[in-house]
Amino acid sequence: MVLLALSVSIWYGVNFRQRDSFRLRTAARSLHAFFLASRSYALLADQDNECQYLPAARVVEESLRHRRQELPPGIDVCLSVDGEPLVGEEPEVLLTFYADGSAAGGPLFLRSGSRQLLLEVDPVLGEVKISVPGDEME
């Protein structure tokens, strides 16, 4: 009986950590796809496209088509690895995609508890990549 109770408690603990990690990866992938589409819209419209984070609403919005990507609860946006999550009423420009395909902004850190993922943008190509901070392998 004790062994069964112990194994169930371990399973629930692992399941909770996996769910938290899954939520963070899913949010990063959704934001990655959102940024790639924002870059494409800038190229197609031949206009600059700013992606702003609205901390009060927990939403990222792009300026050309006014598309919005909501962040799930428990996921925070930070501008540095040790930085505080963005809060307040004022929008913060995260990335800007230019009509020539280049980009400015970043890096962005998505944090959930002690886990975090890094979204980086290549300033010349406008490519957005997801990685684990401090991970040297790509």
N, C-alpha and C positions, 0 to 999 in steps of 0.2 A: 504494500500500500504506500509506504514511504517512497519507494522507488518510483512508483507511478506518479505520485504528487510531484516529486522532484523533476521527472522528465517532462511533465506537462508545464511546469513553471519555466523550465529552460526553453521549451518550444515556444511558449507565448512571448518570452523575452526576445528570442531570435526573430520571431514573426513581427513583433513591434518594430525592431530595428530595421528589418528588411522593408517594412511598409514605409517607414520614414525615408529610407534611402530611395525607394522606388518613387515616392512622391517628389523628391528633389530632382531625380533624373528626368522624370516626366515633365516637370516645370521647365527644366533647362532645355529639353528637346523642343517643347512648345515655343519657348522664347527664341530659340535658335531658328526654327522655321519662320517665325514672325519676322525676325531680322532679315533673313534671306529674301522673303517676299518684299519687305520694305526696300531692300537694295534693288530688286527687280523693278519695282514701281518707279524708283528714281531713274533708272536707266530708260525705261519705256516712256516715261513722261518728259524726259530730258530736263528734270528739275531736282533740286535738292530735297531730301526727305529726312526730317528730324524725327527721332524716336524719343519721346519724353516719358518719364515715369511720374505718375501722379500718386505720391505716397498715401494721401488720405483715402483714396479709392483703391489703392493697391492694383493699379492698372498701368500698362505701358500702351501708349497711343502714338501712332505715326501721323505726320502732318498732311501727307498728300491725299490719302483716301479715308483718313480718320478711323482706320481700323483700330481695334482695342484688343489687348491680351491681358486677361485678369490673372493675377498670381494667386495660387491657392493659399489658404491660411497656413501659417507656420513657415512660409518661405519668405526670406528677407533679401533685399537687394542692397549690396554694399559696394563701395567704390575702391576699397583696398582690402587686402587679406585680413588685416586686424581692425578694419574700420567699423564704425557703428552703422547699423541699418539706416537707410534713408527714411526720414519721417518728416512730417510737417504738411503745410498746405501748398507750398510753392512747387510747381513742376520742376523736375531736374532733367536736363537733356542728357540722355545716356549715350546715344550714337547718332551720327549724322551721315547719311549716305548721299554722295554727290552724283550729279548727272553723268560724270565721266567714269563711274564705277568705283572710285576711291571712297574712303570713309574716314571719319574722325571719331574719337571717343574711346571709352573703355580703358582698362579692362573692367569687367563687371563680375562680381562675386555673388552667387546665389547661396544663401546659407539657410540651413535647417538644423537647429541645435548645434552640435559640434561638427557636422558635416558641411562641406561646401564644394561648389563646382565653379570653375572659371569660364567665363565667356570672353574670348579675345577676338578682336577684329584686326585684320591686316589693313594698314592704312593705304596701301597702294592698290590692292586688288579688291578690297571690301569684303573679303572672305571672313566668315564668322566660324570660330572653332570652339568646341567644348572640351575642357580638360579638367583634371584634378590639380589644384594648386600644389606646386612643388614636385609634380610628377614629370620626370625628364623624358619619358618615352612618349612618342606621338604616333 
